[in-house]
Amino acid sequence: MENELRETMSTLRAVRRLRPDPIPTDVVRRVLEAATWAPSGGNRQPWRVIVVRERARLQRLGRLYREEWSAYSARCPRDGALRAGDHLAERFAEVPVLFVFCFDPDELAITDRGLARPSVVGGASVYPAVQNLLLACRAEGLGCVLTTLLCARELEVKEILSIPEPWGTAAAVPAGRPLGRGHGPISRRPDSWGNALEGAVAV
């Protein structure tokens, strides 16, 4: 089991080219269940997931996503990742399932609220659930990618998906069977402070 977990984590690539084939309901339920096992501040579990499959809603969300992607990608150098992003933006409405993570700001445990910098701690009660879902998708053979571009259009997304106040949006995860290679080995740069692994803990 330990080796299986390492294999899942070490091959969890961002997969943006997805087949439109439907995903069985039992698979969707299993990846959602995995999300619920994630930790959250005070064990409040201040998040919910909207599972979007309806084509009309996906088309409306896809239009917003394409607009945001177009503005974002215009500032980036062209490479393979950007071309894969183009593919997702062009076919967003065709993804078989979209998981939209929402959060209740009144229930977040935000211990860095008073610091003179952008707060990040509140996200610690939401994004572990997103990561659990990504890992579960990988284990089920689904391609997936964590996206946040739609968060910039939160008011419109909330209207499309009937998300009530005071809930906000934290991420959208398109998922489906990979088109092409899909997941594979991941490489990462060393941390920016230049620490070797054995020197990473220096407290």
PyRosetta script that sets phi, psi and omega in degrees:
from pyrosetta import init, pose_from_sequence

init()
pose = pose_from_sequence("MENELRETMSTLRAVRRLRPDPIPTDVVRRVLEAATWAPSGGNRQPWRVIVVRERARLQRLGRLYREEWSAYSARCPRDGALRAGDHLAERFAEVPVLFVFCFDPDELAITDRGLARPSVVGGASVYPAVQNLLLACRAEGLGCVLTTLLCARELEVKEILSIPEPWGTAAAVPAGRPLGRGHGPISRRPDSWGNALEGAVAV")
pose.set_psi(1, -39.8)
pose.set_omega(1, -179.2)
pose.set_phi(2, -61.8)
pose.set_psi(2, -44.4)
pose.set_omega(2, 179.1)
pose.set_phi(3, -65.2)
pose.set_psi(3, -35.9)
pose.set_omega(3, 178.2)
pose.set_phi(4, -64.0)
pose.set_psi(4, -41.1)
pose.set_omega(4, 179.3)
pose.set_phi(5, -64.8)
pose.set_psi(5, -44.4)
pose.set_omega(5, 178.7)
pose.set_phi(6, -62.1)
pose.set_psi(6, -40.6)
pose.set_omega(6, 178.2)
pose.set_phi(7, -62.2)
pose.set_psi(7, -42.4)
pose.set_omega(7, 179.1)
pose.set_phi(8, -63.7)
pose.set_psi(8, -45.9)
pose.set_omega(8, -178.2)
pose.set_phi(9, -67.7)
pose.set_psi(9, -39.0)
pose.set_omega(9, -174.1)
pose.set_phi(10, -80.8)
pose.set_psi(10, -4.6)
pose.set_omega(10, 179.4)
pose.set_phi(11, -122.8)
pose.set_psi(11, 14.6)
pose.set_omega(11, -177.8)
pose.set_phi(12, -81.3)
pose.set_psi(12, 71.2)
pose.set_omega(12, 177.0)
pose.set_phi(13, -74.1)
pose.set_psi(13, 154.8)
pose.set_omega(13, 169.9)
pose.set_phi(14, -72.2)
pose.set_psi(14, 116.5)
pose.set_omega(14, -178.4)
pose.set_phi(15, -109.6)
pose.set_psi(15, 113.7)
pose.set_omega(15, -176.1)
pose.set_phi(16, -108.7)
pose.set_psi(16, -7.7)
pose.set_omega(16, 176.5)
pose.set_phi(17, -104.0)
pose.set_psi(17, 109.7)
pose.set_omega(17, -171.5)
pose.set_phi(18, -124.2)
pose.set_psi(18, 144.1)
pose.set_omega(18, 174.0)
pose.set_phi(19, -76.1)
pose.set_psi(19, 150.2)
pose.set_omega(19, 178.4)
pose.set_phi(20, -81.3)
pose.set_psi(20, 0.2)
pose.set_omega(20, -177.0)
pose.set_phi(21, -57.3)
pose.set_psi(21, 137.2)
pose.set_omega(21, 179.9)
pose.set_phi(22, -60.2)
pose.set_psi(22, 149.7)
pose.set_omega(22, 177.4)
pose.set_phi(23, -104.0)
pose.set_psi(23, 127.6)
pose.set_omega(23, -178.2)
pose.set_phi(24, -57.3)
pose.set_psi(24, 146.3)
pose.set_omega(24, -177.9)
pose.set_phi(25, -60.8)
pose.set_psi(25, -36.7)
pose.set_omega(25, -178.7)
pose.set_phi(26, -66.6)
pose.set_psi(26, -32.3)
pose.set_omega(26, 176.1)
pose.set_phi(27, -67.6)
pose.set_psi(27, -44.5)
pose.set_omega(27, 177.9)
pose.set_phi(28, -59.1)
pose.set_psi(28, -41.8)
pose.set_omega(28, 179.6)
pose.set_phi(29, -64.4)
pose.set_psi(29, -38.1)
pose.set_omega(29, -178.5)
pose.set_phi(30, -68.3)
pose.set_psi(30, -40.4)
pose.set_omega(30, -179.7)
pose.set_phi(31, -71.2)
pose.set_psi(31, -32.5)
pose.set_omega(31, 175.3)
pose.set_phi(32, -67.0)
pose.set_psi(32, -40.1)
pose.set_omega(32, 177.9)
pose.set_phi(33, -61.3)
pose.set_psi(33, -40.6)
pose.set_omega(33, 178.2)
pose.set_phi(34, -60.7)
pose.set_psi(34, -37.4)
pose.set_omega(34, 178.2)
pose.set_phi(35, -61.2)
pose.set_psi(35, -35.9)
pose.set_omega(35, -177.0)
pose.set_phi(36, -69.6)
pose.set_psi(36, -15.9)
pose.set_omega(36, 179.8)
pose.set_phi(37, -80.3)
pose.set_psi(37, -4.6)
pose.set_omega(37, -176.3)
pose.set_phi(38, -72.7)
pose.set_psi(38, 152.0)
pose.set_omega(38, 176.4)
pose.set_phi(39, -75.9)
pose.set_psi(39, 160.0)
pose.set_omega(39, 174.3)
pose.set_phi(40, -152.9)
pose.set_psi(40, 154.8)
pose.set_omega(40, -177.8)
pose.set_phi(41, -58.1)
pose.set_psi(41, 125.6)
pose.set_omega(41, -179.1)
pose.set_phi(42, 65.4)
pose.set_psi(42, 13.9)
pose.set_omega(42, -176.7)
pose.set_phi(43, 54.2)
pose.set_psi(43, 34.8)
pose.set_omega(43, -177.0)
pose.set_phi(44, -82.1)
pose.set_psi(44, -20.0)
pose.set_omega(44, -179.0)
pose.set_phi(45, 47.1)
pose.set_psi(45, 60.7)
pose.set_omega(45, -172.9)
pose.set_phi(46, -84.4)
pose.set_psi(46, 35.4)
pose.set_omega(46, -176.8)
pose.set_phi(47, -134.1)
pose.set_psi(47, 158.4)
pose.set_omega(47, 174.5)
pose.set_phi(48, -139.9)
pose.set_psi(48, 160.1)
pose.set_omega(48, 177.8)
pose.set_phi(49, -122.4)
pose.set_psi(49, 129.7)
pose.set_omega(49, 171.6)
pose.set_phi(50, -99.7)
pose.set_psi(50, 123.8)
pose.set_omega(50, 179.0)
pose.set_phi(51, -94.5)
pose.set_psi(51, 112.7)
pose.set_omega(51, -175.4)
pose.set_phi(52, -104.8)
pose.set_psi(52, 119.8)
pose.set_omega(52, 175.0)
pose.set_phi(53, -127.2)
pose.set_psi(53, -18.2)
pose.set_omega(53, -176.3)
pose.set_phi(54, -65.5)
pose.set_psi(54, 124.2)
pose.set_omega(54, -174.4)
pose.set_phi(55, -59.9)
pose.set_psi(55, -39.3)
pose.set_omega(55, -177.8)
pose.set_phi(56, -62.4)
pose.set_psi(56, -41.5)
pose.set_omega(56, 178.7)
pose.set_phi(57, -69.6)
pose.set_psi(57, -41.5)
pose.set_omega(57, 178.6)
pose.set_phi(58, -62.5)
pose.set_psi(58, -36.0)
pose.set_omega(58, 177.7)
pose.set_phi(59, -65.3)
pose.set_psi(59, -42.0)
pose.set_omega(59, 179.0)
pose.set_phi(60, -66.5)
pose.set_psi(60, -43.0)
pose.set_omega(60, 176.9)
pose.set_phi(61, -65.2)
pose.set_psi(61, -37.3)
pose.set_omega(61, 179.8)
pose.set_phi(62, -62.0)
pose.set_psi(62, -37.4)
pose.set_omega(62, 177.3)
pose.set_phi(63, -63.3)
pose.set_psi(63, -42.7)
pose.set_omega(63, 177.4)
pose.set_phi(64, -64.0)
pose.set_psi(64, -42.6)
pose.set_omega(64, -178.0)
pose.set_phi(65, -63.3)
pose.set_psi(65, -43.9)
pose.set_omega(65, -179.6)
pose.set_phi(66, -60.8)
pose.set_psi(66, -41.1)
pose.set_omega(66, 179.5)
pose.set_phi(67, -62.6)
pose.set_psi(67, -45.1)
pose.set_omega(67, -179.9)
pose.set_phi(68, -68.3)
pose.set_psi(68, -40.7)
pose.set_omega(68, 179.2)
pose.set_phi(69, -64.2)
pose.set_psi(69, -40.7)
pose.set_omega(69, 180.0)
pose.set_phi(70, -59.5)
pose.set_psi(70, -44.3)
pose.set_omega(70, 179.5)
pose.set_phi(71, -67.5)
pose.set_psi(71, -40.9)
pose.set_omega(71, -179.2)
pose.set_phi(72, -68.2)
pose.set_psi(72, -48.6)
pose.set_omega(72, -173.5)
pose.set_phi(73, -68.7)
pose.set_psi(73, -24.0)
pose.set_omega(73, 179.0)
pose.set_phi(74, -64.5)
pose.set_psi(74, -20.1)
pose.set_omega(74, -179.1)
pose.set_phi(75, -95.6)
pose.set_psi(75, -0.3)
pose.set_omega(75, -172.2)
pose.set_phi(76, -111.9)
pose.set_psi(76, 149.4)
pose.set_omega(76, 174.1)
pose.set_phi(77, -68.1)
pose.set_psi(77, 145.4)
pose.set_omega(77, -178.5)
pose.set_phi(78, -75.3)
pose.set_psi(78, 125.7)
pose.set_omega(78, 175.9)
pose.set_phi(79, -151.7)
pose.set_psi(79, -174.1)
pose.set_omega(79, -177.1)
pose.set_phi(80, -62.3)
pose.set_psi(80, -40.2)
pose.set_omega(80, -180.0)
pose.set_phi(81, -63.8)
pose.set_psi(81, -38.7)
pose.set_omega(81, -179.9)
pose.set_phi(82, -68.2)
pose.set_psi(82, -38.2)
pose.set_omega(82, 177.8)
pose.set_phi(83, -65.8)
pose.set_psi(83, -36.9)
pose.set_omega(83, 175.4)
pose.set_phi(84, -65.2)
pose.set_psi(84, -36.8)
pose.set_omega(84, 176.0)
pose.set_phi(85, -64.2)
pose.set_psi(85, -37.5)
pose.set_omega(85, 175.1)
pose.set_phi(86, -59.5)
pose.set_psi(86, -43.8)
pose.set_omega(86, -179.3)
pose.set_phi(87, -59.2)
pose.set_psi(87, -47.0)
pose.set_omega(87, -179.8)
pose.set_phi(88, -62.7)
pose.set_psi(88, -44.5)
pose.set_omega(88, -178.7)
pose.set_phi(89, -61.8)
pose.set_psi(89, -39.4)
pose.set_omega(89, -178.6)
pose.set_phi(90, -71.8)
pose.set_psi(90, -27.4)
pose.set_omega(90, -174.2)
pose.set_phi(91, -120.6)
pose.set_psi(91, 23.8)
pose.set_omega(91, -177.0)
pose.set_phi(92, -56.1)
pose.set_psi(92, -39.3)
pose.set_omega(92, -177.5)
pose.set_phi(93, -69.8)
pose.set_psi(93, -11.4)
pose.set_omega(93, -177.7)
pose.set_phi(94, -96.2)
pose.set_psi(94, -5.8)
pose.set_omega(94, -177.7)
pose.set_phi(95, -63.4)
pose.set_psi(95, 142.3)
pose.set_omega(95, -176.8)
pose.set_phi(96, -69.6)
pose.set_psi(96, -29.8)
pose.set_omega(96, 178.9)
pose.set_phi(97, -152.9)
pose.set_psi(97, 140.6)
pose.set_omega(97, 177.0)
pose.set_phi(98, -125.5)
pose.set_psi(98, 122.8)
pose.set_omega(98, 177.2)
pose.set_phi(99, -97.5)
pose.set_psi(99, 116.8)
pose.set_omega(99, 179.2)
pose.set_phi(100, -106.5)
pose.set_psi(100, 115.4)
pose.set_omega(100, -179.3)
pose.set_phi(101, -88.7)
pose.set_psi(101, 127.0)
pose.set_omega(101, 178.8)
pose.set_phi(102, -117.3)
pose.set_psi(102, 158.0)
pose.set_omega(102, 179.8)
pose.set_phi(103, -140.7)
pose.set_psi(103, 153.1)
pose.set_omega(103, 176.1)
pose.set_phi(104, -99.3)
pose.set_psi(104, 107.9)
pose.set_omega(104, -176.2)
pose.set_phi(105, -62.9)
pose.set_psi(105, -23.1)
pose.set_omega(105, 179.6)
pose.set_phi(106, -74.5)
pose.set_psi(106, -15.4)
pose.set_omega(106, -177.1)
pose.set_phi(107, -107.7)
pose.set_psi(107, -0.1)
pose.set_omega(107, 179.3)
pose.set_phi(108, -74.5)
pose.set_psi(108, 140.8)
pose.set_omega(108, 173.2)
pose.set_phi(109, -90.2)
pose.set_psi(109, 103.2)
pose.set_omega(109, -171.9)
pose.set_phi(110, -114.7)
pose.set_psi(110, 87.2)
pose.set_omega(110, -175.9)
pose.set_phi(111, -79.6)
pose.set_psi(111, -11.8)
pose.set_omega(111, 179.1)
pose.set_phi(112, -105.0)
pose.set_psi(112, 21.3)
pose.set_omega(112, -175.5)
pose.set_phi(113, -58.5)
pose.set_psi(113, -35.6)
pose.set_omega(113, -173.4)
pose.set_phi(114, -90.4)
pose.set_psi(114, 1.7)
pose.set_omega(114, -178.6)
pose.set_phi(115, -80.3)
pose.set_psi(115, 153.0)
pose.set_omega(115, -177.5)
pose.set_phi(116, -84.6)
pose.set_psi(116, 57.6)
pose.set_omega(116, 176.4)
pose.set_phi(117, -160.5)
pose.set_psi(117, 165.6)
pose.set_omega(117, 177.0)
pose.set_phi(118, -59.1)
pose.set_psi(118, 135.7)
pose.set_omega(118, 178.6)
pose.set_phi(119, -72.8)
pose.set_psi(119, 137.8)
pose.set_omega(119, 176.4)
pose.set_phi(120, -125.0)
pose.set_psi(120, -18.1)
pose.set_omega(120, -171.6)
pose.set_phi(121, -63.2)
pose.set_psi(121, -34.7)
pose.set_omega(121, 179.5)
pose.set_phi(122, -56.6)
pose.set_psi(122, -34.8)
pose.set_omega(122, 179.1)
pose.set_phi(123, -64.7)
pose.set_psi(123, -20.8)
pose.set_omega(123, 179.2)
pose.set_phi(124, -66.5)
pose.set_psi(124, -14.8)
pose.set_omega(124, 176.8)
pose.set_phi(125, -93.0)
pose.set_psi(125, -0.6)
pose.set_omega(125, -177.5)
pose.set_phi(126, -122.8)
pose.set_psi(126, -49.7)
pose.set_omega(126, -170.5)
pose.set_phi(127, -69.9)
pose.set_psi(127, -25.9)
pose.set_omega(127, 171.3)
pose.set_phi(128, -59.3)
pose.set_psi(128, -34.8)
pose.set_omega(128, 176.3)
pose.set_phi(129, -66.1)
pose.set_psi(129, -38.6)
pose.set_omega(129, 176.7)
pose.set_phi(130, -62.1)
pose.set_psi(130, -45.8)
pose.set_omega(130, -179.9)
pose.set_phi(131, -62.8)
pose.set_psi(131, -40.8)
pose.set_omega(131, 176.9)
pose.set_phi(132, -58.7)
pose.set_psi(132, -41.8)
pose.set_omega(132, 179.5)
pose.set_phi(133, -65.3)
pose.set_psi(133, -41.4)
pose.set_omega(133, 177.9)
pose.set_phi(134, -59.9)
pose.set_psi(134, -45.3)
pose.set_omega(134, -179.7)
pose.set_phi(135, -64.9)
pose.set_psi(135, -39.8)
pose.set_omega(135, 179.2)
pose.set_phi(136, -66.0)
pose.set_psi(136, -38.6)
pose.set_omega(136, 175.4)
pose.set_phi(137, -59.9)
pose.set_psi(137, -44.6)
pose.set_omega(137, 178.9)
pose.set_phi(138, -59.2)
pose.set_psi(138, -44.7)
pose.set_omega(138, -178.8)
pose.set_phi(139, -64.6)
pose.set_psi(139, -27.4)
pose.set_omega(139, 179.4)
pose.set_phi(140, -88.6)
pose.set_psi(140, 1.2)
pose.set_omega(140, -179.6)
pose.set_phi(141, 82.2)
pose.set_psi(141, 15.9)
pose.set_omega(141, 179.1)
pose.set_phi(142, -93.9)
pose.set_psi(142, 139.8)
pose.set_omega(142, 168.1)
pose.set_phi(143, -80.6)
pose.set_psi(143, 149.2)
pose.set_omega(143, -178.4)
pose.set_phi(144, -162.1)
pose.set_psi(144, 165.0)
pose.set_omega(144, 177.8)
pose.set_phi(145, -155.4)
pose.set_psi(145, 139.4)
pose.set_omega(145, 175.0)
pose.set_phi(146, -81.1)
pose.set_psi(146, 121.4)
pose.set_omega(146, 177.3)
pose.set_phi(147, -125.1)
pose.set_psi(147, 149.2)
pose.set_omega(147, 178.0)
pose.set_phi(148, -130.5)
pose.set_psi(148, 4.8)
pose.set_omega(148, -177.9)
pose.set_phi(149, -59.0)
pose.set_psi(149, -36.4)
pose.set_omega(149, -178.8)
pose.set_phi(150, -67.5)
pose.set_psi(150, -18.2)
pose.set_omega(150, 177.8)
pose.set_phi(151, -63.2)
pose.set_psi(151, -27.3)
pose.set_omega(151, 177.5)
pose.set_phi(152, -68.5)
pose.set_psi(152, -17.9)
pose.set_omega(152, -179.7)
pose.set_phi(153, -114.6)
pose.set_psi(153, 38.1)
pose.set_omega(153, -170.6)
pose.set_phi(154, -56.3)
pose.set_psi(154, -43.3)
pose.set_omega(154, -177.6)
pose.set_phi(155, -60.1)
pose.set_psi(155, -42.2)
pose.set_omega(155, 179.2)
pose.set_phi(156, -70.7)
pose.set_psi(156, -38.3)
pose.set_omega(156, 177.6)
pose.set_phi(157, -63.2)
pose.set_psi(157, -42.2)
pose.set_omega(157, 179.6)
pose.set_phi(158, -62.9)
pose.set_psi(158, -36.1)
pose.set_omega(158, 178.6)
pose.set_phi(159, -68.8)
pose.set_psi(159, -43.1)
pose.set_omega(159, -179.1)
pose.set_phi(160, -62.9)
pose.set_psi(160, -40.2)
pose.set_omega(160, -173.9)
pose.set_phi(161, -101.1)
pose.set_psi(161, 4.7)
pose.set_omega(161, 178.9)
pose.set_phi(162, 56.5)
pose.set_psi(162, 46.6)
pose.set_omega(162, 178.5)
pose.set_phi(163, -84.8)
pose.set_psi(163, 124.0)
pose.set_omega(163, -175.7)
pose.set_phi(164, -80.5)
pose.set_psi(164, 163.7)
pose.set_omega(164, 170.2)
pose.set_phi(165, -72.9)
pose.set_psi(165, 149.6)
pose.set_omega(165, 2.4)
pose.set_phi(166, -94.9)
pose.set_psi(166, 21.4)
pose.set_omega(166, -171.9)
pose.set_phi(167, -66.3)
pose.set_psi(167, 144.0)
pose.set_omega(167, 175.7)
pose.set_phi(168, -120.4)
pose.set_psi(168, 179.6)
pose.set_omega(168, -179.8)
pose.set_phi(169, -114.1)
pose.set_psi(169, 140.4)
pose.set_omega(169, -176.3)
pose.set_phi(170, -116.2)
pose.set_psi(170, -29.2)
pose.set_omega(170, -176.5)
pose.set_phi(171, -169.5)
pose.set_psi(171, 157.5)
pose.set_omega(171, 171.1)
pose.set_phi(172, -131.0)
pose.set_psi(172, 128.5)
pose.set_omega(172, -176.4)
pose.set_phi(173, -118.6)
pose.set_psi(173, 100.7)
pose.set_omega(173, 171.4)
pose.set_phi(174, -74.2)
pose.set_psi(174, 139.3)
pose.set_omega(174, -177.1)
pose.set_phi(175, -142.7)
pose.set_psi(175, 149.0)
pose.set_omega(175, 178.0)
pose.set_phi(176, 177.4)
pose.set_psi(176, 177.9)
pose.set_omega(176, 176.2)
pose.set_phi(177, -67.0)
pose.set_psi(177, 134.8)
pose.set_omega(177, -178.2)
pose.set_phi(178, -62.7)
pose.set_psi(178, 142.2)
pose.set_omega(178, 171.8)
pose.set_phi(179, -99.5)
pose.set_psi(179, 105.2)
pose.set_omega(179, -174.5)
pose.set_phi(180, 99.5)
pose.set_psi(180, -146.4)
pose.set_omega(180, -169.9)
pose.set_phi(181, -65.9)
pose.set_psi(181, -42.2)
pose.set_omega(181, -179.8)
pose.set_phi(182, 74.5)
pose.set_psi(182, -135.1)
pose.set_omega(182, -175.0)
pose.set_phi(183, -72.6)
pose.set_psi(183, 158.7)
pose.set_omega(183, 179.1)
pose.set_phi(184, -176.3)
pose.set_psi(184, -178.2)
pose.set_omega(184, -176.7)
pose.set_phi(185, -55.7)
pose.set_psi(185, 142.3)
pose.set_omega(185, -178.7)
pose.set_phi(186, -109.8)
pose.set_psi(186, 138.0)
pose.set_omega(186, 171.4)
pose.set_phi(187, -117.0)
pose.set_psi(187, 145.4)
pose.set_omega(187, -179.6)
pose.set_phi(188, -135.5)
pose.set_psi(188, 146.3)
pose.set_omega(188, 175.0)
pose.set_phi(189, -72.4)
pose.set_psi(189, 154.8)
pose.set_omega(189, 171.7)
pose.set_phi(190, -61.9)
pose.set_psi(190, 160.0)
pose.set_omega(190, 179.0)
pose.set_phi(191, -62.7)
pose.set_psi(191, 156.7)
pose.set_omega(191, -169.8)
pose.set_phi(192, -70.2)
pose.set_psi(192, -12.2)
pose.set_omega(192, 177.0)
pose.set_phi(193, -87.0)
pose.set_psi(193, -2.6)
pose.set_omega(193, 175.8)
pose.set_phi(194, 75.5)
pose.set_psi(194, 22.0)
pose.set_omega(194, -178.2)
pose.set_phi(195, -78.6)
pose.set_psi(195, 136.4)
pose.set_omega(195, 167.3)
pose.set_phi(196, -72.8)
pose.set_psi(196, 160.6)
pose.set_omega(196, -177.0)
pose.set_phi(197, -55.6)
pose.set_psi(197, -44.0)
pose.set_omega(197, -176.2)
pose.set_phi(198, -71.3)
pose.set_psi(198, -15.6)
pose.set_omega(198, 179.0)
pose.set_phi(199, -103.6)
pose.set_psi(199, 8.8)
pose.set_omega(199, -174.4)
pose.set_phi(200, -69.6)
pose.set_psi(200, -28.0)
pose.set_omega(200, 179.4)
pose.set_phi(201, -101.0)
pose.set_psi(201, 99.2)
pose.set_omega(201, -178.3)
pose.set_phi(202, -133.7)
pose.set_psi(202, 78.4)
pose.set_omega(202, -175.0)
pose.set_phi(203, -108.5)
pose.dump_pdb("model.pdb")
